[in-house]
Amino acid sequence: MLVMSAMTAATLAQPVDAQNAPFIGRQRADQVAQTVKNGRLTPEALWGMGRIGGFALNQQGNMGVYSVTYYSIQQNKSHSVLYSYDMNTQESKCLTTSTKSEGGGVFIKGGSKIAFLSSESGSSQVWEMNPDGTERRQLSHEPDDVLEFLFSPDEAQVILIKEVESTTSIQKNDEDLPQATGIVCNDLMYKHWDQYVRAIPHPFVAAFDGNKISGAFDILKDEPYECPMLPFGGVEQLAWSPDGRQVAYTCRKKTGRDYAISTDSDIYLYDIQSGQTRNLCKPADYKEPEKNATVSLAQQSVNQQEGDCNVGYDQNPQFSPNGRYIAWTSMERDGYESDRTRLCVLNLKTGSKTYVTESFESGVNEFCWTPDSKGFYFTGVWHGRTHVYTTNLKGEVNQLTRGDYDYTLLQALPVGRGVLVKRHSMSAADEVFTLVPEGKGLRIRQLTEENKAFYDQITMGEVKERWVKTSDGKDMLCWVIYPPHFDAKNKYPALLFCEGGPQSPVSQFWSYRWNFQVMAANDYIIIAPNRRGLPGFGMEWLEEISGDYSGQCMQDYLSAIDDLCREPYVDKDHLGAVGASFGGYSVYWLAGNHDKRFKAFIAHDGIYNTQQQYVETEELWFPNWDMGSAPWEKAANEQMQKAFATSPHLYVDRWDTPILCIHGQRDFRIEYTQAESAFTAARMRGLDAQLLLFPDENHWVLKPQNGILWQRTFFRWLDKYLKH
């Protein structure tokens, strides 16, 4: 463990910008004590924790720069700051002195400068400073915001991600009606995640002479396609060739209806000198197959030539350090966003493709080349844990890390120095580590202890692995989280956690909303099953949920809670079921099919009516695949129609339990009308029900005071029915 006294002392006296609001930064130990209750984690303490973002080392490997985001409940906003980190002294220093957020720090000019994003000038631009934070200077002077940037290896050029106007789905209003708020929509994808699509990101290439960034030009000029891809893609979806002559980028070159029903994105190679672009995922003579928008792509015959034609998600390209190869993550099937992600490697000279993670029975999350260009580090989930693996170009996969953790990759280090990662668990937020293979062993070194002041004052509940027999005789991994100071002689109310996705893992995740340790601190036992449909247990287990939302996965939930109730310390008369997204669907469905097991339900952003969800959501490839078809497809087989025939809203006549419905009104993935409908139905049934609406939140809850309100409402509801 690191000696953190110098690191902590450096932040005791936080700078204040007298011209603006108080500086939001790391909390001191005495400030932490005010948010901790009897040594237990509270929502206020959770929101007080720093959240580590990126971490980058200089070429020499002796100095790092990383970002941390802090939140102020009082100011109801966040502030991202940059820290330097000395690898030799293990000391960090806060470089940010302004109340303006700063981030994206990387070393340039041989490590003598740090390039970063700041809005100090009034818009988001690229700046540079010395590693000690002095001599700050603005490098870019674009007329609009720079969202992200990526320097070429020789630093003579830089990619700037900026927004351009989009009118492919939303028609531009008449010039003489500047205050008109109406939206004229001519095609699908007029909305995405939480915004109406009037602008999309494009990559611009600009020159850098060491003093200023200038001459930016759009490499997708006049193309109506987004890059990086919305809503979550970033600069990781682009890469420079080692010689700086080419840019590889990710793009789904579709708009409107075609975009809405397809996940077919590709990797393109743009030549700086000629301005020519070629598709690395498909042959030049490839023709798009005709698709019926209302029938599942899973049911259609789509041209998929292994090793030649990639028709699923292809994204996040990376050139090998020697420039001979380019690799990216690839899904095989169009329209299936939860397909297994493979690591595809293209030999740029021969044009041959290989897949080097085929022996790994789960998907690749992130990857990076080893410095010798002979293999990769990558992460993937298996049995409820996300670990770091290695593979060579022959596809020989080996697991590098162990333990009850989730890892994410940050940066491969020079030969012999291993890899830079972040690690978290159900009991601790992200911290930064280095992993250095040594013979058959692994040396793990922790670099940051961002939230040490919190952990020193909080007792976390124990997390245990529990394998449960399902109703069809299979073994299912569940995580059980116990209250701090758990006493098996007492009885505790219990919560069934229903995971979303519907195909995201219940691994060792740390959440700032669905936090198991906060639930445990309120004296609840939580069981979180890796039910049917979750990755990390092979493809058969993963895909049993498609077209069968109300089937075996629901029985898996009941098997989990029934198994836990066999323990004498579980109060089986006081059980609750909670979940968000597909977890919210699960709660709504269980409300009509639980045989009086539960005494309280909480559904956040859940699907209440699957038929309505089909025509309300924006990414239509999702219901096409997962629900099997459009609800009006009468020719669809019985399996394809099951998702609609067993919709939660059709079981309201059986609802007999109090329910809390929560939803964000900017959630375009699952519209808030679903929660309003469920709430109205419950009240009309004469049940005690509550509706918590957030007019300014999307599928998540991102504002501090909304987050606190969410937690308080959550526990008030549970305590009302499970502790009395």
LUMMINU-374081 format. One line per field, with one value per residue (C-alpha): residue number from 1; residue in three letters; x, z, y. Coordinates in steps of 0.1 Angstrom, whole numbers. Each point is the difference from the previous one (the first is absolute). Layout:
! LUMMINU-374081
pos = (NUM:...)
code = (ALA:...)
c1 = (X:...)
c3 = (Z:...)
c2 = (Y:...)
This chain:
! LUMMINU-374081
pos = (1:2:3:4:5:6:7:8:9:10:11:12:13:14:15:16:17:18:19:20:21:22:23:24:25:26:27:28:29:30:31:32:33:34:35:36:37:38:39:40:41:42:43:44:45:46:47:48:49:50:51:52:53:54:55:56:57:58:59:60:61:62:63:64:65:66:67:68:69:70:71:72:73:74:75:76:77:78:79:80:81:82:83:84:85:86:87:88:89:90:91:92:93:94:95:96:97:98:99:100:101:102:103:104:105:106:107:108:109:110:111:112:113:114:115:116:117:118:119:120:121:122:123:124:125:126:127:128:129:130:131:132:133:134:135:136:137:138:139:140:141:142:143:144:145:146:147:148:149:150:151:152:153:154:155:156:157:158:159:160:161:162:163:164:165:166:167:168:169:170:171:172:173:174:175:176:177:178:179:180:181:182:183:184:185:186:187:188:189:190:191:192:193:194:195:196:197:198:199:200:201:202:203:204:205:206:207:208:209:210:211:212:213:214:215:216:217:218:219:220:221:222:223:224:225:226:227:228:229:230:231:232:233:234:235:236:237:238:239:240:241:242:243:244:245:246:247:248:249:250:251:252:253:254:255:256:257:258:259:260:261:262:263:264:265:266:267:268:269:270:271:272:273:274:275:276:277:278:279:280:281:282:283:284:285:286:287:288:289:290:291:292:293:294:295:296:297:298:299:300:301:302:303:304:305:306:307:308:309:310:311:312:313:314:315:316:317:318:319:320:321:322:323:324:325:326:327:328:329:330:331:332:333:334:335:336:337:338:339:340:341:342:343:344:345:346:347:348:349:350:351:352:353:354:355:356:357:358:359:360:361:362:363:364:365:366:367:368:369:370:371:372:373:374:375:376:377:378:379:380:381:382:383:384:385:386:387:388:389:390:391:392:393:394:395:396:397:398:399:400:401:402:403:404:405:406:407:408:409:410:411:412:413:414:415:416:417:418:419:420:421:422:423:424:425:426:427:428:429:430:431:432:433:434:435:436:437:438:439:440:441:442:443:444:445:446:447:448:449:450:451:452:453:454:455:456:457:458:459:460:461:462:463:464:465:466:467:468:469:470:471:472:473:474:475:476:477:478:479:480:481:482:483:484:485:486:487:488:489:490:491:492:493:494:495:496:497:498:499:500:501:502:503:504:505:506:507:508:509:510:511:512:513:514:515:516:517:518:519:520:521:522:523:524:525:526:527:528:529:530:531:532:533:534:535:536:537:538:539:540:541:542:543:544:545:546:547:548:549:550:551:552:553:554:555:556:557:558:559:560:561:562:563:564:565:566:567:568:569:570:571:572:573:574:575:576:577:578:579:580:581:582:583:584:585:586:587:588:589:590:591:592:593:594:595:596:597:598:599:600:601:602:603:604:605:606:607:608:609:610:611:612:613:614:615:616:617:618:619:620:621:622:623:624:625:626:627:628:629:630:631:632:633:634:635:636:637:638:639:640:641:642:643:644:645:646:647:648:649:650:651:652:653:654:655:656:657:658:659:660:661:662:663:664:665:666:667:668:669:670:671:672:673:674:675:676:677:678:679:680:681:682:683:684:685:686:687:688:689:690:691:692:693:694:695:696:697:698:699:700:701:702:703:704:705:706:707:708:709:710:711:712:713:714:715:716:717:718:719:720:721:722:723:724)
code = (MET:LEU:VAL:MET:SER:ALA:MET:THR:ALA:ALA:THR:LEU:ALA:GLN:PRO:VAL:ASP:ALA:GLN:ASN:ALA:PRO:PHE:ILE:GLY:ARG:GLN:ARG:ALA:ASP:GLN:VAL:ALA:GLN:THR:VAL:LYS:ASN:GLY:ARG:LEU:THR:PRO:GLU:ALA:LEU:TRP:GLY:MET:GLY:ARG:ILE:GLY:GLY:PHE:ALA:LEU:ASN:GLN:GLN:GLY:ASN:MET:GLY:VAL:TYR:SER:VAL:THR:TYR:TYR:SER:ILE:GLN:GLN:ASN:LYS:SER:HIS:SER:VAL:LEU:TYR:SER:TYR:ASP:MET:ASN:THR:GLN:GLU:SER:LYS:CYS:LEU:THR:THR:SER:THR:LYS:SER:GLU:GLY:GLY:GLY:VAL:PHE:ILE:LYS:GLY:GLY:SER:LYS:ILE:ALA:PHE:LEU:SER:SER:GLU:SER:GLY:SER:SER:GLN:VAL:TRP:GLU:MET:ASN:PRO:ASP:GLY:THR:GLU:ARG:ARG:GLN:LEU:SER:HIS:GLU:PRO:ASP:ASP:VAL:LEU:GLU:PHE:LEU:PHE:SER:PRO:ASP:GLU:ALA:GLN:VAL:ILE:LEU:ILE:LYS:GLU:VAL:GLU:SER:THR:THR:SER:ILE:GLN:LYS:ASN:ASP:GLU:ASP:LEU:PRO:GLN:ALA:THR:GLY:ILE:VAL:CYS:ASN:ASP:LEU:MET:TYR:LYS:HIS:TRP:ASP:GLN:TYR:VAL:ARG:ALA:ILE:PRO:HIS:PRO:PHE:VAL:ALA:ALA:PHE:ASP:GLY:ASN:LYS:ILE:SER:GLY:ALA:PHE:ASP:ILE:LEU:LYS:ASP:GLU:PRO:TYR:GLU:CYS:PRO:MET:LEU:PRO:PHE:GLY:GLY:VAL:GLU:GLN:LEU:ALA:TRP:SER:PRO:ASP:GLY:ARG:GLN:VAL:ALA:TYR:THR:CYS:ARG:LYS:LYS:THR:GLY:ARG:ASP:TYR:ALA:ILE:SER:THR:ASP:SER:ASP:ILE:TYR:LEU:TYR:ASP:ILE:GLN:SER:GLY:GLN:THR:ARG:ASN:LEU:CYS:LYS:PRO:ALA:ASP:TYR:LYS:GLU:PRO:GLU:LYS:ASN:ALA:THR:VAL:SER:LEU:ALA:GLN:GLN:SER:VAL:ASN:GLN:GLN:GLU:GLY:ASP:CYS:ASN:VAL:GLY:TYR:ASP:GLN:ASN:PRO:GLN:PHE:SER:PRO:ASN:GLY:ARG:TYR:ILE:ALA:TRP:THR:SER:MET:GLU:ARG:ASP:GLY:TYR:GLU:SER:ASP:ARG:THR:ARG:LEU:CYS:VAL:LEU:ASN:LEU:LYS:THR:GLY:SER:LYS:THR:TYR:VAL:THR:GLU:SER:PHE:GLU:SER:GLY:VAL:ASN:GLU:PHE:CYS:TRP:THR:PRO:ASP:SER:LYS:GLY:PHE:TYR:PHE:THR:GLY:VAL:TRP:HIS:GLY:ARG:THR:HIS:VAL:TYR:THR:THR:ASN:LEU:LYS:GLY:GLU:VAL:ASN:GLN:LEU:THR:ARG:GLY:ASP:TYR:ASP:TYR:THR:LEU:LEU:GLN:ALA:LEU:PRO:VAL:GLY:ARG:GLY:VAL:LEU:VAL:LYS:ARG:HIS:SER:MET:SER:ALA:ALA:ASP:GLU:VAL:PHE:THR:LEU:VAL:PRO:GLU:GLY:LYS:GLY:LEU:ARG:ILE:ARG:GLN:LEU:THR:GLU:GLU:ASN:LYS:ALA:PHE:TYR:ASP:GLN:ILE:THR:MET:GLY:GLU:VAL:LYS:GLU:ARG:TRP:VAL:LYS:THR:SER:ASP:GLY:LYS:ASP:MET:LEU:CYS:TRP:VAL:ILE:TYR:PRO:PRO:HIS:PHE:ASP:ALA:LYS:ASN:LYS:TYR:PRO:ALA:LEU:LEU:PHE:CYS:GLU:GLY:GLY:PRO:GLN:SER:PRO:VAL:SER:GLN:PHE:TRP:SER:TYR:ARG:TRP:ASN:PHE:GLN:VAL:MET:ALA:ALA:ASN:ASP:TYR:ILE:ILE:ILE:ALA:PRO:ASN:ARG:ARG:GLY:LEU:PRO:GLY:PHE:GLY:MET:GLU:TRP:LEU:GLU:GLU:ILE:SER:GLY:ASP:TYR:SER:GLY:GLN:CYS:MET:GLN:ASP:TYR:LEU:SER:ALA:ILE:ASP:ASP:LEU:CYS:ARG:GLU:PRO:TYR:VAL:ASP:LYS:ASP:HIS:LEU:GLY:ALA:VAL:GLY:ALA:SER:PHE:GLY:GLY:TYR:SER:VAL:TYR:TRP:LEU:ALA:GLY:ASN:HIS:ASP:LYS:ARG:PHE:LYS:ALA:PHE:ILE:ALA:HIS:ASP:GLY:ILE:TYR:ASN:THR:GLN:GLN:GLN:TYR:VAL:GLU:THR:GLU:GLU:LEU:TRP:PHE:PRO:ASN:TRP:ASP:MET:GLY:SER:ALA:PRO:TRP:GLU:LYS:ALA:ALA:ASN:GLU:GLN:MET:GLN:LYS:ALA:PHE:ALA:THR:SER:PRO:HIS:LEU:TYR:VAL:ASP:ARG:TRP:ASP:THR:PRO:ILE:LEU:CYS:ILE:HIS:GLY:GLN:ARG:ASP:PHE:ARG:ILE:GLU:TYR:THR:GLN:ALA:GLU:SER:ALA:PHE:THR:ALA:ALA:ARG:MET:ARG:GLY:LEU:ASP:ALA:GLN:LEU:LEU:LEU:PHE:PRO:ASP:GLU:ASN:HIS:TRP:VAL:LEU:LYS:PRO:GLN:ASN:GLY:ILE:LEU:TRP:GLN:ARG:THR:PHE:PHE:ARG:TRP:LEU:ASP:LYS:TYR:LEU:LYS:HIS)
c1 = (0:11:9:-26:8:17:-28:-27:19:3:-38:-8:0:-21:4:-29:-9:-12:-19:-22:-16:20:25:-14:28:11:-16:21:-3:-22:-23:-3:-9:-30:-15:7:-27:12:28:-23:-2:-27:-12:17:33:-4:-5:30:24:24:-6:33:-1:29:37:29:37:28:24:26:-26:9:-28:-38:-30:-35:-34:-25:-35:-15:-36:-15:-35:-4:10:-17:27:33:36:27:36:34:27:36:15:37:7:32:-12:-36:-13:-28:-7:-32:8:-34:-5:-31:-36:-3:3:32:6:15:35:29:37:14:34:20:-18:9:-37:-35:-27:-35:-35:-12:-29:19:-3:-37:-2:17:34:34:25:35:19:31:-2:-1:-31:18:3:-35:-6:-29:9:-32:-23:-29:-32:-19:7:26:-15:31:34:27:35:19:31:23:-23:0:-38:-29:-36:-26:-35:-26:-37:-15:-36:-22:-33:-4:-29:-10:-8:16:-26:-7:25:-26:-13:31:-21:-21:3:-17:18:-8:12:4:17:8:29:-12:7:28:6:-9:1:-17:26:7:38:24:37:26:38:20:38:20:37:21:32:8:-16:-35:-25:-14:-15:-25:-18:-29:10:-37:-9:-35:-6:-31:16:12:35:5:-33:-27:-9:31:28:32:34:8:-19:28:37:31:23:35:13:-28:-11:-33:-30:-21:-35:-32:-32:-35:-6:-38:-27:-36:-19:31:20:-29:-1:37:31:23:28:34:36:11:35:5:31:11:18:-24:-32:-11:-20:-3:-21:21:-30:-16:12:-3:-28:-21:-37:-23:-26:-36:-15:-35:0:-28:14:29:33:6:-26:13:27:28:31:27:33:23:34:-12:-31:-8:-37:-3:15:36:17:30:29:36:31:28:31:19:-27:-5:-35:-31:-24:-35:-29:-25:-35:-11:-37:-19:-27:13:17:8:17:34:27:30:35:6:35:5:34:3:24:-19:-35:-6:-21:3:-19:23:-24:-21:10:-14:-37:-10:4:29:-6:32:33:35:30:31:30:17:-31:-2:-32:-25:-13:-38:-28:-31:-26:-1:-20:-8:34:17:37:30:11:27:0:26:-6:-6:-30:16:-19:12:-16:23:-20:-20:-23:-34:6:-9:29:0:31:16:34:26:34:35:13:5:-21:-34:-33:-19:-35:-29:-15:-32:-23:-33:18:23:-1:26:36:30:25:29:2:35:3:30:7:-31:-11:-14:11:-29:8:-27:7:-30:-21:-24:-27:22:-16:-34:12:18:-33:-24:-6:-11:-22:13:-5:-3:-3:-30:-9:-37:-19:-24:-34:14:28:29:25:-3:25:-15:17:-13:9:-5:-4:30:4:-23:-13:-14:-21:-21:-25:4:-23:13:1:0:21:-12:27:-6:15:-16:34:24:19:-5:37:20:-15:1:-30:-7:-38:-6:26:-2:20:-24:-29:19:8:-38:-1:-12:14:3:1:11:-4:18:-33:-5:10:32:35:29:-16:1:-21:-29:-6:3:-24:-28:-16:-5:-37:-7:0:-26:14:29:17:-31:2:36:-9:-24:25:25:-23:-15:35:10:-32:12:25:-14:13:-22:-34:-20:-31:18:14:3:9:18:15:5:-5:-5:2:-30:-17:8:-16:-32:-2:6:-26:-26:18:16:-25:1:37:7:-13:15:11:21:3:22:-2:-16:-21:-36:-16:22:-24:3:37:5:-12:13:37:26:24:-24:26:-4:-37:3:25:-10:-38:2:-21:-23:-33:-20:18:-28:21:26:3:-11:35:3:-33:6:16:-32:-25:17:5:-1:-30:-21:4:-12:-31:23:19:-4:32:11:22:22:5:30:8:19:-20:31:2:-5:12:-31:-25:-13:-35:7:4:-30:-21:12:-6:-35:-9:12:-20:-31:5:-2:36:24:22:24:14:34:5:32:-8:38:14:5:3:23:0:29:-6:11:-32:-21:23:-6:-37:0:18:-22:-32:14:6:-30:-21:18:1:-37:-9:30:9:-34)
c3 = (0:-6:26:-8:25:-26:-25:25:14:-35:-2:35:-11:-31:-24:-3:-31:15:-31:0:23:26:-14:0:9:21:35:31:27:22:-29:-7:37:-5:-27:16:24:28:-22:-28:-36:-7:-33:10:5:-33:-19:19:-14:-28:-33:-19:-38:-23:11:-24:5:-18:-23:27:23:30:0:-5:-4:9:4:29:1:32:8:22:13:12:-34:-18:-26:-7:-5:-19:10:-11:23:-7:14:7:-5:21:31:-4:6:-19:-4:-11:-31:-5:18:-19:7:-37:-7:-15:-14:-27:11:-20:-3:-31:-10:15:33:5:-4:8:-26:14:-6:18:-3:17:-32:-2:-22:2:-16:1:24:11:33:18:20:31:-12:-9:-33:-13:-36:-24:-31:-20:-8:-17:-5:18:28:-3:16:-1:-17:-11:-10:-28:11:-13:15:-33:-3:23:-3:14:7:-6:-8:-34:-8:-9:-19:-12:24:14:-26:5:9:-21:3:9:29:23:32:-13:23:-23:-13:-35:-2:-34:10:30:23:5:37:16:37:15:-28:-33:-27:-15:2:-3:7:-28:1:-13:-7:8:-2:31:-3:37:8:-14:-15:-33:-34:12:-27:2:-12:-3:-17:-15:14:22:23:35:12:28:2:22:28:18:-25:6:-15:6:-32:-20:-4:-17:-20:15:-29:4:-36:6:24:8:12:10:-18:-7:-34:3:8:11:-3:-12:30:24:-10:-4:21:-31:7:-18:3:-27:-10:-10:-18:10:-33:-25:19:-10:23:-1:21:18:10:-34:-35:-26:-18:31:-3:29:4:0:35:12:28:19:1:22:-17:20:-22:-32:-22:0:-21:26:-15:29:-4:-30:9:34:4:37:23:-10:20:19:-25:12:-22:11:11:-30:-24:-15:14:11:26:11:19:-22:4:-25:-4:-11:23:31:22:27:-23:11:-7:-16:-6:-38:-14:-36:-17:-19:-26:-8:9:20:32:31:32:30:29:-13:29:24:5:8:-16:-2:19:-7:-14:-7:-20:18:-9:-20:-23:7:21:21:34:2:26:1:24:12:30:13:-1:-27:-3:-21:-25:-26:-35:-27:-37:0:23:31:28:36:31:17:31:27:28:6:-21:-32:-21:-28:-22:-3:-17:-9:14:-15:-3:34:18:-5:-3:17:12:22:24:21:18:18:30:-15:-28:-28:8:-23:0:-21:-8:-7:-11:18:-11:9:24:-1:19:8:11:11:-11:12:32:-10:26:29:24:-6:3:33:15:-16:8:-31:-1:-10:-35:-6:-30:0:-26:-3:-18:-25:-7:-30:20:-10:22:3:15:24:21:36:18:38:23:19:33:-12:27:-11:32:-13:-27:-29:-28:-34:-35:-34:-24:-36:-25:-31:-34:-5:-7:22:27:37:5:28:-10:21:-6:12:-1:2:26:20:29:6:-1:25:22:4:14:-31:-13:-38:-24:-35:-24:-33:-16:-34:-27:17:-15:16:0:-37:-30:7:34:-14:-29:19:7:-36:-8:35:24:22:-1:17:11:22:15:7:21:20:5:13:26:10:6:21:21:12:22:36:1:-30:9:-28:9:-9:-35:-26:-38:-16:-34:-29:-38:-7:38:1:-26:23:30:-19:-12:34:15:-18:4:34:19:30:6:0:22:-20:-36:-15:-38:-15:-38:-6:-29:11:-34:-26:-29:7:6:-35:-16:27:2:-24:-6:-18:-6:37:1:-34:14:36:-4:-32:-23:-2:19:-32:-18:0:-19:27:19:36:14:-18:14:36:11:-9:12:34:5:36:-6:-8:36:18:12:22:15:38:13:6:-28:-6:-36:-9:-34:-18:-25:-22:-3:-37:3:22:0:34:-11:9:37:-1:-14:27:27:-13:-2:35:14:-19:15:34:9:18:-27:-5:-31:0:-33:-9:-28:-6:2:-26:4:29:29:-4:21:36:17:-22:10:36:-5:-18:29:27:-19:-7:37:14:-22:10:37:0:-11:9:35:16)
c2 = (0:36:25:27:27:22:-6:9:30:15:3:13:36:0:30:24:20:33:9:-31:-25:-20:-25:-35:-25:-29:0:1:-27:23:8:-38:-5:23:-23:-34:-13:-23:-13:-9:11:26:16:32:-17:-19:33:15:-26:10:-18:-8:4:-5:-4:4:-5:19:-19:-3:-16:21:25:-3:23:-10:14:-2:13:13:9:27:-8:36:15:-29:-4:-17:11:-20:7:-12:-14:-8:-32:-6:-37:2:19:-12:35:18:36:17:20:16:34:12:-9:-8:-37:-14:-35:-22:5:-15:6:17:15:-29:3:36:11:-13:6:2:13:31:24:29:21:-3:-31:-34:1:-18:15:-9:5:-11:-32:21:19:32:19:-8:9:-5:-20:-1:29:-17:19:-28:-25:-27:-31:-22:-1:-25:10:-19:-19:27:27:19:-6:-4:-13:23:-14:27:1:8:7:-30:3:-36:-7:34:27:34:26:30:28:26:-21:1:-5:-29:-30:-25:-30:-13:-37:-17:-32:-22:7:35:-6:-20:-9:34:26:9:-5:34:-4:-29:-4:0:-4:30:-3:31:9:7:20:-2:33:-2:-23:12:-9:-25:-19:-25:-34:-9:33:-1:-35:-2:-26:2:-7:-9:-19:13:-1:-13:-1:20:6:-37:-6:16:-7:14:-22:0:21:26:-4:-18:2:-30:8:-17:9:-14:16:-1:25:0:-33:-19:12:-9:-37:-7:-3:-4:24:-2:10:24:11:36:10:35:9:-14:5:-35:-23:-37:-24:-27:-21:-7:-7:28:-18:-7:8:5:-28:11:0:0:26:-17:-35:-10:0:-32:-16:13:-14:26:-3:-7:-13:-9:17:21:19:14:10:6:27:6:28:13:-6:-1:-2:-23:19:-13:11:-34:-7:16:-15:8:-15:-18:-15:-26:6:31:14:-18:25:-26:-25:-13:26:-15:14:3:5:11:-4:32:-15:-32:11:-32:1:-22:-1:-4:-5:-29:-22:25:-8:35:34:24:33:20:-9:14:-12:-12:23:-28:-3:-37:-1:18:7:-1:-2:-21:-13:-36:-13:34:15:21:-8:8:-27:-2:-15:-3:1:-37:4:-16:16:1:16:26:11:-17:8:16:31:17:15:25:7:34:-3:-26:10:-4:-36:-15:25:-17:19:28:-8:11:-24:0:-24:0:14:26:26:3:4:-2:-29:-13:-37:-14:-37:-16:-35:-20:27:35:31:23:36:24:36:20:-1:27:-10:-12:26:-17:-36:9:10:-25:-37:-18:-30:-34:-12:-37:-22:-24:-26:-7:-29:14:-14:-19:-15:23:18:38:23:26:26:5:32:1:30:13:-18:-28:-23:-33:-2:29:2:24:12:-10:15:-17:21:-3:8:22:-3:-24:-15:19:-20:0:1:18:34:31:23:35:-7:-37:-4:-33:13:29:-25:-23:30:4:-35:-18:-33:2:-29:8:-30:-4:-12:-13:25:13:-3:-19:-35:-9:9:-24:16:35:-5:-18:33:11:-2:-14:29:-16:-35:-17:32:8:-34:5:31:-20:-28:25:16:-34:-14:29:-3:-34:18:5:36:11:14:-17:20:33:-3:26:-1:30:7:24:-2:-37:-3:24:-23:-29:18:9:-37:-14:23:-22:-33:-3:-21:24:-3:37:29:29:7:28:3:26:8:-33:-14:-3:-5:-19:8:37:-3:-12:32:23:-9:15:-28:-24:-28:-7:-9:-17:-24:-3:0:-21:22:30:-6:3:-28:-26:-25:-1:-33:-6:6:33:12:-11:33:18:-27:0:37:12:22:-30:-13:31:-18:-21:30:-1:17:36:13:30:11:22:15:28:20:4:-37:-8:-36:-8:28:13:-7:-36:9:23:-28:-24:25:8:-37:-7:29:-11:-34:16:-7:23:13:29:17:17:20:18:26:6:-35:-27:-38:8:25:23:31:-1:12:-23:-28:7:3:-34:-17:15:-8:-36:-7:17:-22:-32:9:7:-36:-21:13:3)
